[in-house]
Amino acid sequence: MQKIAAQLRRGISRQLSTGTLGRTLSRQFTRQSSLDPRRNKQRFSFGRQSSLDPIHRSPDQDDAVDLTVPENLDATMHLLFMACRGDVKGVEDLLNEGIDVNSIDLDGRTALHIAACEGHVEVVELLLSRKANLDARDRWGSTAAADAKYYGHTEVYNILKARGAKVPKTRKTPMVVANPREVPEYELNPLELQIRKGSQISQGSYQVAKWNGTKVSLKILDKDSYSDPDSINAFKHELTLLEKVRHPNVLQFVGAVTQNIPMMIVSEYHPKGDLGNYIQKKGRLSPSKALIFALDIARGMNYLHECKPDPIIHCDLKPKNIFLDSGGHLKVAGFGLTRLSKLSPGKAKLAQPGADRSNLYMAPEVYRDEIFDRSVDSYSFGLILYEMIEGVQPFHPKSPEEAAQMMCLEGKRPPFKIKAKSYPPDLKELVDECWDEEAVVRPTFYEIIVRLDRIVSTCSKQGWWKDTFKLPC
């Protein structure tokens, strides 16, 4: 039976080499883009693997001997298969049929990657003559030259180097795993993230990209952070929180790249920007809009505070960390960024003393490096609600540093300049309680939601406004 199988393999190989089978399949072949792995749903798993793949085959193993022709191979997989076999004529016939020389599989591997891994000099030269991309990288960041070097194919390596091929430094990320089965469920293939043309990934920044056709926001880890254990631990902590939260008023986590450099966090993108910019453009918000926005924030924060087993204390709630979605609702973001030391359930302290003195939404106990609880977020919420009602930051036009000092050290609170009849009196009372100096006075977000709902209902009945339930634009 084995002899029959071997004869069949040799026969199919000869047919592919002479082009007879290739011609019968020519109508099925379509030119594939080397930039879009989604068009090809298969992974090339024959022969040697990428030099940076976590699971390595033995370099001494001759996989090509045992290769069989799988069924239902698409155009790209045929090309990769022939490159793995070292079948020059077969590769040439497929390229003549119109197959893109830079077609990739799900792992981003091209025929040049495969031929370099196997050390097939003639196939490599043929692919290069057809303008194969010398520096194409697979999902692990490896190039054909790196693969040739790893597997000891000196002649292939020299050919690629002579053409100007680059060998990337094999630098592992701090979160790389030894076994692919340990890769987190949220891990994304960086090849699926499409950066706008002419735009490079700038580390230590936020950037807009496309993931499978959908716009997303990228947060790229700064290159200096890879050698800093505290930064990596903070990155891991943020991912741990993002992975478990799901709520309509909390920014949606899409996934992350942790097995490749640069490491990044991917979240949903909101083109309408943040609440800070919105207030800056619109100024004072109508009572109805301010209430709807306040409810959105309170619901998102209540969800975070009710997370089990421990509440998620935001500790950096401010308009810049609240985003407006396309439906006109707000989503809380930026939680998990402030590093806290948990002292007991619900009690925490800043991991490193020295709070940002320019953050005017910071509660007094955080400003003074004292122990605090989740009520610090209620304090921030009160200032945000005030800003929506007044249309300006607290104590404007004073600097944020001056305003924060006045509120946290001197105990002052910004005055309401808008006429009392322009907004429900219960709303001012809620703001006063939220920013109270004493943490025990501040209401929980569950209580805030109940009171806001009551205010909306009362105002609707008394005819304060007609557009209470209209979505903000």
C-alpha positions as CSV (number, residue, x, y, z in Angstrom):
1,M,0.0,0.0,0.0
2,Q,2.9,2.3,0.8
3,K,4.5,1.6,-2.6
4,I,1.2,2.5,-4.3
5,A,1.0,5.8,-2.4
6,A,4.6,6.6,-3.2
7,Q,4.0,5.9,-6.9
8,L,0.9,8.2,-6.8
9,R,2.9,11.0,-5.2
10,R,5.6,10.7,-7.8
11,G,3.0,10.7,-10.6
12,I,1.3,13.8,-9.3
13,S,4.6,15.5,-8.8
14,R,5.6,14.7,-12.5
15,Q,2.2,16.0,-13.7
16,L,2.6,19.2,-11.8
17,S,6.2,19.6,-13.1
18,T,5.2,19.1,-16.7
19,G,2.2,21.4,-16.3
20,T,-0.4,18.8,-17.3
21,L,-2.3,18.9,-14.0
22,G,-1.6,22.6,-13.7
23,R,-3.4,23.3,-16.9
24,T,-6.5,21.3,-15.8
25,L,-6.6,23.4,-12.7
26,S,-5.9,26.7,-14.4
27,R,-9.5,27.9,-14.3
28,Q,-9.7,27.4,-10.5
29,F,-6.6,29.6,-9.8
30,T,-7.2,33.2,-8.9
31,R,-4.6,35.8,-8.4
32,Q,-4.2,36.4,-4.7
33,S,-3.1,39.5,-2.9
34,S,0.1,39.2,-0.9
35,L,-1.3,41.9,1.5
36,D,-4.6,40.2,2.4
37,P,-4.3,36.9,4.3
38,R,-8.0,36.8,4.8
39,R,-8.5,35.7,1.2
40,N,-6.7,32.5,1.9
41,K,-8.2,30.4,4.7
42,Q,-5.5,27.7,4.9
43,R,-2.3,27.4,6.8
44,F,0.8,25.9,5.2
45,S,1.8,23.1,7.6
46,F,4.1,21.0,5.4
47,G,7.9,20.9,5.6
48,R,9.9,23.0,8.0
49,Q,8.3,25.8,9.9
50,S,9.2,29.4,10.4
51,S,12.4,30.0,12.3
52,L,10.5,32.1,14.9
53,D,7.5,29.7,15.3
54,P,7.3,28.6,18.9
55,I,7.0,24.9,17.9
56,H,10.0,23.9,15.8
57,R,10.6,20.8,13.7
58,S,14.0,19.3,13.9
59,P,16.3,20.9,11.3
60,D,17.6,17.4,10.5
61,Q,14.2,16.1,9.6
62,D,13.6,15.7,5.9
63,D,10.0,16.5,5.7
64,A,9.9,16.7,1.9
65,V,10.3,12.9,1.6
66,D,7.0,12.3,3.4
67,L,5.0,15.0,1.7
68,T,1.7,14.0,0.2
69,V,-0.6,16.2,-2.0
70,P,-3.5,17.3,0.1
71,E,-6.9,17.6,-1.4
72,N,-8.6,20.9,-2.3
73,L,-5.5,23.0,-2.3
74,D,-6.1,26.5,-3.4
75,A,-3.7,28.5,-5.6
76,T,-1.5,29.8,-2.9
77,M,-1.2,26.4,-1.2
78,H,-0.2,24.8,-4.5
79,L,2.5,27.3,-4.9
80,L,3.8,26.8,-1.4
81,F,3.6,23.1,-1.7
82,M,5.7,23.1,-4.9
83,A,8.2,25.4,-3.3
84,C,8.5,23.0,-0.4
85,R,9.1,20.1,-2.8
86,G,11.7,22.0,-4.7
87,D,9.8,21.5,-7.9
88,V,11.1,24.4,-10.1
89,K,9.0,23.5,-13.1
90,G,5.9,23.2,-11.0
91,V,6.5,26.6,-9.4
92,E,7.2,28.2,-12.8
93,D,4.0,26.8,-14.3
94,L,1.9,28.1,-11.4
95,L,3.4,31.5,-11.7
96,N,2.7,31.5,-15.4
97,E,-0.9,30.7,-14.6
98,G,-1.1,34.1,-12.8
99,I,-0.5,33.1,-9.1
100,D,1.0,36.0,-7.2
101,V,4.6,35.2,-6.3
102,N,4.0,37.0,-2.9
103,S,0.8,35.1,-2.0
104,I,0.7,34.2,1.7
105,D,-1.1,31.7,3.9
106,L,-2.7,32.4,7.2
107,D,0.7,32.6,8.9
108,G,1.9,35.2,6.3
109,R,4.4,32.8,4.7
110,T,5.3,33.2,1.1
111,A,6.8,30.6,-1.3
112,L,10.2,32.3,-0.7
113,H,9.9,31.6,3.0
114,I,9.2,27.9,2.3
115,A,11.9,27.5,-0.3
116,A,14.5,29.1,2.0
117,C,13.5,26.8,4.9
118,E,14.0,23.8,2.6
119,G,17.2,25.1,1.0
120,H,16.0,24.9,-2.6
121,V,18.4,27.1,-4.4
122,E,16.8,27.0,-7.9
123,V,13.3,27.7,-6.6
124,V,14.7,30.7,-4.6
125,E,16.4,32.1,-7.7
126,L,13.2,31.6,-9.8
127,L,11.1,33.4,-7.2
128,L,13.6,36.2,-7.0
129,S,13.5,36.6,-10.8
130,R,9.7,37.0,-10.5
131,K,10.2,39.8,-8.0
132,A,9.5,38.0,-4.8
133,N,9.5,40.2,-1.8
134,L,12.9,39.7,-0.1
135,D,11.9,41.2,3.2
136,A,8.3,39.8,3.6
137,R,7.7,38.8,7.2
138,D,5.5,36.0,8.5
139,R,3.3,36.3,11.5
140,W,6.2,35.7,13.8
141,G,8.3,38.4,12.1
142,S,10.7,36.0,10.3
143,T,12.1,36.6,6.8
144,A,13.3,34.2,4.2
145,A,16.9,35.1,4.9
146,A,16.3,34.5,8.7
147,D,14.8,31.1,7.9
148,A,17.6,30.1,5.6
149,K,20.2,31.1,8.2
150,Y,18.4,29.2,11.0
151,Y,18.2,26.0,9.0
152,G,21.8,26.2,7.8
153,H,21.2,26.7,4.1
154,T,24.3,28.9,3.5
155,E,24.0,29.1,-0.3
156,V,20.4,30.3,-0.1
157,Y,21.3,32.7,2.7
158,N,24.2,34.2,0.6
159,I,22.0,34.6,-2.4
160,L,19.4,36.5,-0.4
161,K,22.0,38.6,1.4
162,A,23.6,39.5,-2.0
163,R,20.2,40.8,-3.1
164,G,20.0,43.0,0.0
165,A,17.8,40.9,2.2
166,K,17.6,41.9,5.8
167,V,17.8,39.5,8.8
168,P,15.6,40.8,11.6
169,K,16.9,40.5,15.1
170,T,15.2,37.6,16.9
171,R,14.0,39.6,19.9
172,K,11.3,37.9,22.0
173,T,8.6,39.9,23.7
174,P,8.4,39.8,27.5
175,M,5.0,38.0,27.2
176,V,6.0,35.4,24.6
177,V,4.9,31.8,25.4
178,A,6.9,28.6,24.8
179,N,3.8,26.7,23.6
180,P,1.2,28.1,21.2
181,R,-1.5,26.4,23.3
182,E,-0.6,29.0,26.0
183,V,-1.2,32.0,23.7
184,P,-4.0,34.1,25.1
185,E,-7.4,34.0,23.5
186,Y,-7.3,37.7,22.8
187,E,-4.1,37.4,20.7
188,L,-4.4,39.0,17.2
189,N,-2.3,38.3,14.2
190,P,-0.4,41.6,13.5
191,L,-0.7,40.9,9.8
192,E,-4.5,41.5,10.1
193,L,-3.9,45.0,11.3
194,Q,-3.6,47.4,8.4
195,I,-1.9,50.7,9.0
196,R,-2.8,53.5,6.7
197,K,-0.5,54.0,3.8
198,G,2.4,56.3,4.5
199,S,1.9,55.8,8.2
200,Q,4.3,53.9,10.4
201,I,3.6,52.3,13.8
202,S,4.8,54.9,16.2
203,Q,5.6,53.3,19.6
204,G,4.3,54.8,22.8
205,S,1.3,56.3,21.0
206,Y,-2.3,55.7,20.0
207,Q,-3.0,55.2,16.3
208,V,-5.9,54.4,14.1
209,A,-5.7,51.2,12.0
210,K,-8.0,48.6,10.3
211,W,-8.6,45.1,11.6
212,N,-10.4,42.9,9.2
213,G,-11.9,45.9,7.5
214,T,-13.1,47.6,10.8
215,K,-11.4,50.7,12.1
216,V,-9.8,50.2,15.5
217,S,-7.6,52.1,17.9
218,L,-4.1,50.9,18.6
219,K,-2.2,51.6,21.8
220,I,1.4,50.7,21.1
221,L,3.8,49.9,24.0
222,D,6.8,52.2,24.0
223,K,10.0,50.5,23.0
224,D,11.7,51.6,26.2
225,S,9.1,49.7,28.2
226,Y,10.2,46.2,27.1
227,S,13.1,46.2,29.6
228,D,11.1,47.8,32.4
229,P,9.4,45.1,34.6
230,D,7.0,47.7,36.1
231,S,5.8,48.8,32.6
232,I,5.3,45.2,31.5
233,N,3.4,44.4,34.7
234,A,1.2,47.4,34.1
235,F,0.6,46.3,30.5
236,K,-0.4,42.8,31.7
237,H,-2.7,44.3,34.4
238,E,-4.4,46.4,31.9
239,L,-5.0,43.4,29.6
240,T,-6.3,41.4,32.5
241,L,-9.0,44.0,33.2
242,L,-9.8,44.7,29.6
243,E,-10.3,41.0,28.8
244,K,-13.0,40.5,31.4
245,V,-15.1,43.7,31.0
246,R,-18.1,43.8,28.6
247,H,-20.7,46.6,28.9
248,P,-22.4,49.0,26.5
249,N,-20.9,52.0,28.4
250,V,-17.4,50.7,28.6
251,L,-14.9,50.9,25.7
252,Q,-14.9,47.6,23.9
253,F,-11.6,45.6,24.0
254,V,-10.9,43.9,20.6
255,G,-7.6,42.1,21.3
256,A,-3.9,42.5,21.7
257,V,-0.6,41.6,20.2
258,T,1.7,40.2,22.8
259,Q,3.8,37.6,20.9
260,N,5.2,40.0,18.4
261,I,7.0,43.4,18.6
262,P,5.6,46.0,18.9
263,M,3.2,44.8,21.6
264,M,-0.1,46.7,21.4
265,I,-3.7,46.8,22.7
266,V,-6.5,47.0,20.2
267,S,-9.8,48.6,21.1
268,E,-12.9,49.9,19.3
269,Y,-12.4,53.2,17.5
270,H,-14.8,56.2,18.0
271,P,-14.4,58.9,15.3
272,K,-16.4,61.4,17.3
273,G,-13.7,61.7,19.9
274,D,-13.8,62.2,23.6
275,L,-16.1,64.1,25.9
276,G,-13.5,66.7,26.6
277,N,-13.3,67.7,23.0
278,Y,-17.1,67.5,22.7
279,I,-17.6,70.0,25.6
280,Q,-14.9,72.3,24.2
281,K,-16.7,72.5,20.8
282,K,-20.3,72.6,22.1
283,G,-19.9,74.5,25.3
284,R,-22.6,74.2,28.0
285,L,-24.8,71.2,27.4
286,S,-28.6,71.2,27.6
287,P,-29.9,69.7,30.8
288,S,-31.4,66.7,28.9
289,K,-28.1,66.0,27.1
290,A,-26.1,66.4,30.3
291,L,-28.4,63.9,32.1
292,I,-28.2,61.3,29.3
293,F,-24.4,61.6,29.2
294,A,-24.3,61.4,33.0
295,L,-26.4,58.2,33.0
296,D,-24.1,56.7,30.4
297,I,-21.0,57.4,32.6
298,A,-22.7,56.3,35.8
299,R,-23.8,53.0,34.2
300,G,-20.3,52.2,32.9
301,M,-18.7,53.1,36.2
302,N,-21.2,51.1,38.2
303,Y,-20.4,48.1,36.1
304,L,-16.7,48.5,36.8
305,H,-17.3,49.0,40.6
306,E,-19.4,45.9,40.8
307,C,-16.9,43.6,39.1
308,K,-16.1,40.5,41.1
309,P,-14.2,39.6,43.2
310,D,-12.8,43.1,43.5
311,P,-14.2,46.4,42.2
312,I,-12.2,48.1,39.4
313,I,-11.3,51.6,40.7
314,H,-10.8,53.8,37.7
315,C,-8.8,56.5,39.6
316,D,-8.4,58.5,36.4
317,L,-12.0,59.3,35.3
318,K,-12.0,62.4,33.2
319,P,-13.6,63.7,30.0
320,K,-10.5,62.7,28.0
321,N,-11.1,59.1,29.1
322,I,-14.8,59.0,28.0
323,F,-15.6,58.5,24.3
324,L,-18.6,59.3,22.3
325,D,-19.9,56.5,20.0
326,S,-21.7,56.8,16.7
327,G,-25.1,56.4,18.4
328,G,-24.5,59.4,20.7
329,H,-23.7,57.5,23.9
330,L,-20.7,57.6,26.1
331,K,-18.2,54.8,26.8
332,V,-15.8,54.8,29.8
333,A,-12.1,54.1,28.9
334,G,-8.7,54.4,30.5
335,F,-9.3,52.3,33.5
336,G,-6.5,50.0,34.7
337,L,-3.8,52.6,33.6
338,T,-3.2,53.9,37.1
339,R,-1.1,51.4,39.1
340,L,-2.6,50.7,42.5
341,S,-1.5,48.8,45.5
342,K,-4.6,46.9,46.9
343,L,-4.5,47.0,50.7
344,S,-7.8,45.2,51.3
345,P,-11.0,44.5,49.4
346,G,-12.1,47.9,48.2
347,K,-9.2,49.8,49.7
348,A,-6.1,50.9,47.7
349,K,-3.2,53.3,47.4
350,L,-1.1,54.6,44.5
351,A,1.6,52.0,43.8
352,Q,4.1,54.9,43.4
353,P,3.7,58.1,45.5
354,G,3.5,61.3,43.6
355,A,0.1,61.8,41.8
356,D,-0.2,63.9,38.7
357,R,-0.8,67.4,40.1
358,S,-2.2,68.6,36.8
359,N,-5.2,66.2,37.0
360,L,-7.9,68.4,38.3
361,Y,-10.4,65.6,38.4
362,M,-8.4,63.7,41.1
363,A,-9.9,63.2,44.5
364,P,-8.2,64.9,47.5
365,E,-7.2,61.7,49.1
366,V,-5.4,60.5,45.9
367,Y,-3.8,64.0,45.5
368,R,-2.4,63.6,49.1
369,D,-1.2,60.0,48.5
370,E,-3.6,58.6,51.1
371,I,-5.5,55.4,51.2
372,F,-8.7,55.6,49.2
373,D,-11.7,53.5,47.9
374,R,-14.0,53.6,44.9
375,S,-15.6,56.8,46.0
376,V,-12.7,58.7,44.3
377,D,-14.5,58.0,41.0
378,S,-17.7,59.5,42.4
379,Y,-15.7,62.7,43.1
380,S,-14.4,62.8,39.6
381,F,-17.9,62.2,38.2
382,G,-19.1,65.2,40.2
383,L,-16.6,67.5,38.5
384,I,-17.4,66.0,35.1
385,L,-21.1,66.6,35.6
386,Y,-20.3,70.2,36.7
387,E,-18.3,70.7,33.5
388,M,-21.2,69.5,31.3
389,I,-23.6,71.9,33.1
390,E,-21.3,74.9,33.0
391,G,-19.5,74.2,29.7
392,V,-16.0,74.9,31.2
393,Q,-13.5,73.2,33.4
394,P,-13.7,73.9,37.2
395,F,-12.2,77.3,38.1
396,H,-11.6,78.2,34.4
397,P,-9.4,80.0,33.3
398,K,-7.0,78.9,36.0
399,S,-4.5,76.2,35.1
400,P,-5.3,72.6,36.0
401,E,-2.5,72.6,38.6
402,E,-3.9,75.6,40.3
403,A,-7.5,74.3,40.2
404,A,-6.4,70.9,41.6
405,Q,-4.5,72.5,44.5
406,M,-7.5,74.8,45.3
407,M,-9.9,71.8,45.5
408,C,-7.6,69.2,47.1
409,L,-5.6,71.2,49.5
410,E,-7.8,74.3,50.2
411,G,-11.1,72.5,50.0
412,K,-12.6,75.0,47.6
413,R,-15.3,74.0,45.0
414,P,-16.1,75.9,41.7
415,P,-19.2,78.1,41.8
416,F,-22.2,77.4,39.6
417,K,-22.5,80.4,37.3
418,I,-25.5,79.2,35.3
419,K,-28.9,80.4,36.5
420,A,-30.5,78.0,39.0
421,K,-33.8,77.9,37.0
422,S,-31.9,76.5,34.0
423,Y,-31.2,73.1,35.5
424,P,-33.0,70.8,38.0
425,P,-32.1,71.7,41.7
426,D,-31.6,68.1,42.5
427,L,-28.8,68.0,40.0
428,K,-26.7,70.6,41.9
429,E,-27.4,68.7,45.1
430,L,-26.0,65.5,43.5
431,V,-22.9,67.3,42.3
432,D,-22.3,68.7,45.8
433,E,-22.5,65.3,47.4
434,C,-20.2,63.7,44.7
435,W,-17.4,66.1,45.3
436,D,-17.7,66.2,49.0
437,E,-14.4,66.3,51.0
438,E,-15.6,63.3,53.0
439,A,-15.5,60.0,51.1
440,V,-18.4,58.5,53.1
441,V,-20.7,61.3,51.9
442,R,-20.2,60.6,48.2
443,P,-22.9,58.4,46.7
444,T,-22.1,55.1,45.0
445,F,-22.7,54.9,41.2
446,Y,-25.8,52.7,41.9
447,E,-27.2,55.5,44.0
448,I,-26.2,58.0,41.3
449,I,-28.1,56.1,38.6
450,V,-31.2,55.9,40.8
451,R,-31.1,59.6,41.5
452,L,-30.5,60.6,37.9
453,D,-33.4,58.4,36.7
454,R,-35.6,60.1,39.3
455,I,-34.5,63.6,38.1
456,V,-35.2,62.6,34.5
457,S,-38.7,61.3,35.4
458,T,-39.5,64.4,37.5
459,C,-38.4,66.9,34.9
460,S,-40.4,65.1,32.2
461,K,-43.5,65.2,34.3
462,Q,-43.1,68.9,35.1
463,G,-42.3,69.8,31.5
464,W,-38.8,71.0,32.1
465,W,-37.9,70.0,28.5
466,K,-39.5,68.2,25.6
467,D,-36.4,66.5,24.3
468,T,-35.5,64.5,27.4
469,F,-35.1,61.2,25.5
470,K,-33.6,62.4,22.3
471,L,-30.1,61.1,21.7
472,P,-27.4,63.7,21.8
473,C,-25.9,64.7,18.5
